[in-house]
Amino acid sequence: MDSKKKRIKIAAVTSMVMMILVGSMVVWLQLQQQKKEHVETKSTSAPEVTLAPTPIPTPTADPRAGKVQSSLTGEWVTEKVEAKRPYAVMINNIEYAFKNQRGTSKADIIYEALAEGGITRMMAIYQDPSKVKAIGSVRSARHYYVQFAKEWNAIYCHFGHTKYATKQIEKLKINNLSGLSGIGPVVYERDRSISAPHNVFTSGAKLQKGTKKLKYSRKQNTDKTAEHFHFYEEERDLAQGKTAKNVTLPFSAYSTCKLKYSPKKGTYSKFEYEQKHMDVYYKKQLSFKNVIVQYVEESNIDHNGYQTMKLSNHSGKGYYLSRGKAQKITWERKESENKMVYKDNNGNVLTINPGKTYIAVYPNSRKQFIKIK
């Protein structure tokens, strides 16, 4: 009996141990499963995203910062450039010299007027010619061009003169670089491959060297500069006026200027002698954003055929052309005040587009030959 009880007790203990072991195994398996599920959940969950801070936009630099509008072109230039005194250079424009012109495409303003015998002469005005490597050919002074140079307080550059021009230079006390004076060899040189007297040239560097040697001021004095016109800050169409895409200006039977408007470029390209008016050094046709036709009373001053014009204390009419249109204008000059101004139809100072300007000083007696269409 004792043996049987002993066996039953052993079996009960064994069964209990087995139950404990099985229970422990079940618990261990459940823990392992939970651990596995936790790992899988962690591995398959979306990665934690770190958002980059929103960038603060950098303000666009103002291209006009520190700049002012040029008094010659209305384009935005540095204050240093605007403070420079301009140069006015006489340019030979007979057909032979016309084919060899240099540096004219770099001018900010170009005047063209009759000289004598039906030929025209030009005056190229440069605000800063320092980088212009060739200018010319340079020819002699005329007294009305001396007046135009004074309007801009420009240093007047010429090779030769008439007695009327010399008198005007002295009267108006014009700083000038004359090729026939002692400064001539410093400022000018001849190109022997071209026939004289059409072979005299200069450069921006030479002009500055001559200016320094003669101790002329290179700083612009706005009190000595005529008003002329104002500039829009941005280019715009003329509010009124007639179509002006092709302009013909017959200065004489010998010399006719033609201007053709390019809508793509927004400028007038110049032609003369039925050819493109080229700057052969820079291989560029002359073109202008603005064209001013200034009618003047013009006549011979002596038996040599030299011209004179009524400018001093005088006024007249004309046209302003830009962007394919033309409008009527007037001009007024008072010599004692160095006043020269162009006005619109309302009597206000003319406002023009930024860019280069061509000024045709045209005989009033020949205005019937002008074609604007």
MARLUM-596624 format. One line per field, with one value per residue (C-alpha): residue number from 1; z negated, y, x. Coordinates in steps of 0.001 Angstrom, whole numbers, m for minus. Layout:
<sites>
num <- (NUM  ...)
c3 <- (Z  ...)
c2 <- (Y  ...)
c1 <- (X  ...)
</sites>
This chain:
<sites>
num <- (1  2  3  4  5  6  7  8  9  10  11  12  13  14  15  16  17  18  19  20  21  22  23  24  25  26  27  28  29  30  31  32  33  34  35  36  37  38  39  40  41  42  43  44  45  46  47  48  49  50  51  52  53  54  55  56  57  58  59  60  61  62  63  64  65  66  67  68  69  70  71  72  73  74  75  76  77  78  79  80  81  82  83  84  85  86  87  88  89  90  91  92  93  94  95  96  97  98  99  100  101  102  103  104  105  106  107  108  109  110  111  112  113  114  115  116  117  118  119  120  121  122  123  124  125  126  127  128  129  130  131  132  133  134  135  136  137  138  139  140  141  142  143  144  145  146  147  148  149  150  151  152  153  154  155  156  157  158  159  160  161  162  163  164  165  166  167  168  169  170  171  172  173  174  175  176  177  178  179  180  181  182  183  184  185  186  187  188  189  190  191  192  193  194  195  196  197  198  199  200  201  202  203  204  205  206  207  208  209  210  211  212  213  214  215  216  217  218  219  220  221  222  223  224  225  226  227  228  229  230  231  232  233  234  235  236  237  238  239  240  241  242  243  244  245  246  247  248  249  250  251  252  253  254  255  256  257  258  259  260  261  262  263  264  265  266  267  268  269  270  271  272  273  274  275  276  277  278  279  280  281  282  283  284  285  286  287  288  289  290  291  292  293  294  295  296  297  298  299  300  301  302  303  304  305  306  307  308  309  310  311  312  313  314  315  316  317  318  319  320  321  322  323  324  325  326  327  328  329  330  331  332  333  334  335  336  337  338  339  340  341  342  343  344  345  346  347  348  349  350  351  352  353  354  355  356  357  358  359  360  361  362  363  364  365  366  367  368  369  370  371  372  373)
c3 <- (0  m830  2433  4377  2626  3304  7013  7126  5355  7780  10755  9372  8840  12298  13844  12014  13127  16710  16500  15135  17904  20595  19130  19013  22614  23716  21915  23463  26962  26483  25360  28361  30705  29170  29454  33121  33861  32130  34208  37441  36599  35877  39110  41346  39861  41905  41207  39103  41419  40404  42220  43522  42517  45237  46975  46745  50299  51074  52352  56053  56334  57875  61103  60762  57224  56982  60543  62130  65544  67975  69000  72567  73063  70120  69631  66108  65424  62366  60666  61604  65323  65070  63364  66392  68783  72363  75530  78821  81839  85390  87846  91562  93566  97272  99123  99186  95452  94710  95861  93309  90215  86880  83406  84436  83220  79701  79588  77299  79487  83103  84742  88515  90375  93635  93833  97342  100953  99992  97803  94205  91183  87982  84352  82129  78392  75939  72228  71532  74533  72400  73985  77574  79437  82651  83519  86824  89268  87489  89469  88983  86721  87717  85551  85074  83961  81365  80039  79976  78010  75497  74852  73416  71735  73853  74667  78379  80594  84168  86755  88579  88409  90181  88962  87797  85692  84133  83235  81671  79657  78239  77609  75806  74060  75204  73974  77195  78542  81870  84229  85527  82096  80004  78534  82002  82069  78623  79548  83267  85762  89483  91084  94139  95894  96332  98402  96590  95294  94537  92503  89067  86157  82389  79512  76074  74480  76652  75895  72177  72508  74277  71699  68862  70563  71042  67508  68589  66008  66694  64259  65600  64448  64665  64251  67619  69383  71288  70496  73986  72946  70184  70219  69372  66869  69100  72862  74119  77301  78321  77139  80378  83741  87261  88535  89032  90067  93028  92922  95736  94997  98173  96754  100328  103771  102616  99140  98119  94779  94550  91389  91258  88170  86968  84711  83557  82386  81551  83238  86422  88612  90548  94268  96384  99966  100528  98188  94612  92396  90844  88119  89904  86819  84691  87734  86651  88439  86761  85051  82700  80249  80812  83827  83593  86704  85802  88484  88707  90900  92786  95442  96879  94730  97458  101007  99833  99280  95532  93796  90945  88938  86819  83426  80913  79154  81684  81879  84428  85127  85855  85200  82572  83756  81684  81876  85373  84735  85190  83342  83886  81502  81054  79878  78126  77487  75377  75771  72688  70462  72437  72713  75385  74961  77074  76237  77031  78447  74972  74386  71880  71990  74403  72722  74819  74556  73022  75718  78361  80178  83713  84225  87800  87889  91082  93376  92982  96700  97597  95276  98219  99366  96107  96287  93165  93716)
c2 <- (0  2362  1530  2296  5658  6503  5840  7971  10824  10627  10628  13666  15582  14612  15777  19052  19610  18843  21333  23969  23264  23379  26615  28138  27081  28654  31917  31937  31355  34183  36536  35604  36201  39598  40511  39482  41474  44502  44265  43842  46736  48909  47898  48448  51749  54949  56595  59669  62745  65903  68928  71428  75026  77104  79143  82911  84340  86516  89957  90511  93017  96306  96675  100450  100624  103258  104437  107539  108344  109674  113278  112309  109029  108532  105093  104032  104695  105026  108390  108422  108227  110838  113229  113152  116061  114973  115361  116697  115511  116853  113964  114089  112970  113400  110118  109094  109742  108263  104881  105051  106367  104901  104999  106751  103878  104517  108120  108950  111792  112650  115990  116339  119651  121227  122505  123872  122806  120538  118282  117567  117312  115470  116070  112985  113503  110984  111046  108612  107792  106192  102754  103948  102877  104857  108014  109862  110954  114294  117489  121222  123313  125322  128145  126698  123394  125349  126532  122972  121839  124651  123476  120265  121955  119583  119693  120523  118454  119433  119425  122758  125631  128607  132132  132194  129081  130493  133683  131694  129531  132657  134411  131479  130505  126904  124347  122720  120241  121668  119550  122672  123744  122482  119757  118350  115635  114438  114004  113167  110976  110261  106928  106970  104321  106962  110121  113439  115485  112675  110537  112174  109996  110016  107769  108094  107649  110395  112794  112267  112695  116030  117147  116347  118095  121298  120973  121150  120089  116613  117077  117960  121235  120971  124731  125116  122459  123311  121376  120007  117307  114937  111126  108556  105992  103210  103150  103884  104536  108068  108842  110638  111297  109970  106819  107295  104041  105458  108931  110725  113894  115398  117937  118690  117111  115598  114338  112532  110829  107964  106309  102990  101813  98234  97122  94183  96379  99417  101708  103708  102472  105194  105190  107754  107827  104920  102777  101609  104195  102056  102371  100364  99962  98375  96914  98320  100327  103585  103288  105488  105189  108847  111150  114915  117040  120659  123150  126163  129236  128495  130458  131114  133356  134313  133611  130394  128819  128403  128056  129987  129392  131523  129940  132681  133931  132142  129471  127102  123938  120316  116679  114079  110441  107267  103740  104252  107483  111194  114183  117899  119834  123288  124489  127614  129002  131933  132501  134659  131939  129044  127834  125305  123261  121139  121278  119180  120510  121468  123677  121311  120192  117250  113849  111188  107491  106273  105591  107195  110303  111612  115342  116558  120330  120773  123821  125273  126082  122373  120934  120274  117571  115612  112362  110717  107630)
c1 <- (0  2755  4452  1254  801  4364  3908  750  2552  5470  3108  1264  4489  5698  2445  2647  6221  5244  2371  4718  7238  4528  3146  6589  7196  3878  4739  8254  6829  4313  7063  9193  6245  5549  9226  9250  6103  7600  10792  8812  6540  9557  11312  8285  7110  7755  11126  11034  11124  12955  11488  14031  13373  11629  14339  14004  14065  17083  16017  16916  19728  18618  20691  20332  21649  24350  23672  22161  20763  23351  22687  23649  21800  19460  21020  21992  25656  27839  28057  31741  30915  28148  30569  32896  33051  32251  34302  32909  34917  34539  34082  34836  31785  32535  32010  35678  36113  32678  33994  36821  35070  36129  34651  31436  29253  30578  29357  26428  25127  25899  25140  25086  24920  26060  29626  30147  29645  26751  28890  27974  30197  29391  30199  30383  29899  31352  30647  33462  35683  38402  37903  37353  40473  39998  38026  37892  38785  38921  38353  38151  35945  32879  31567  28064  29552  31527  28158  26803  29872  29398  25815  27275  30267  32325  36035  35990  38312  39193  41961  41806  39329  37788  38391  34784  35328  38513  36691  33841  36243  37879  34579  32971  36244  35983  38522  39670  42196  43346  45405  47143  48337  51244  49030  48331  51060  49972  46304  46265  48100  47804  47046  49314  47205  44470  44807  45293  43558  41100  43509  43700  42596  42654  41569  40066  43468  45003  42142  42662  46403  45952  43394  45766  48670  46645  45246  41629  39084  37688  34810  31396  29897  26119  25774  27496  25416  22228  19053  18258  15765  14724  14654  12018  13248  11898  11510  8002  6032  5161  1634  873  2455  2590  4241  7975  9609  11533  13039  14871  16848  18378  20833  21876  22084  25374  24497  21297  20806  18322  17077  15240  13414  13824  10913  13043  15937  13841  16396  16910  19786  21611  22421  24244  25494  23057  25186  25052  26691  29396  31965  34659  36842  34119  32323  28985  26318  25336  21949  19962  17103  16178  16228  15804  15373  16132  15140  17486  17760  20964  22887  26361  28510  31034  32209  33911  30508  31005  27669  26174  23015  20728  21175  21955  18824  16726  14034  12562  10624  11411  10569  11295  11301  11419  9969  8593  6685  7348  5936  6388  8626  10120  13520  14707  18163  19366  23073  23636  22147  23663  20076  19188  16043  13709  10000  6945  3668  2485  5501  7087  10710  10849  11163  12877  13706  16983  19576  21764  20491  21071  20477  20072  20573  18611  18103  14633  14684  14853  12223  9899  12331  12108  10167  8796  6672)
</sites>
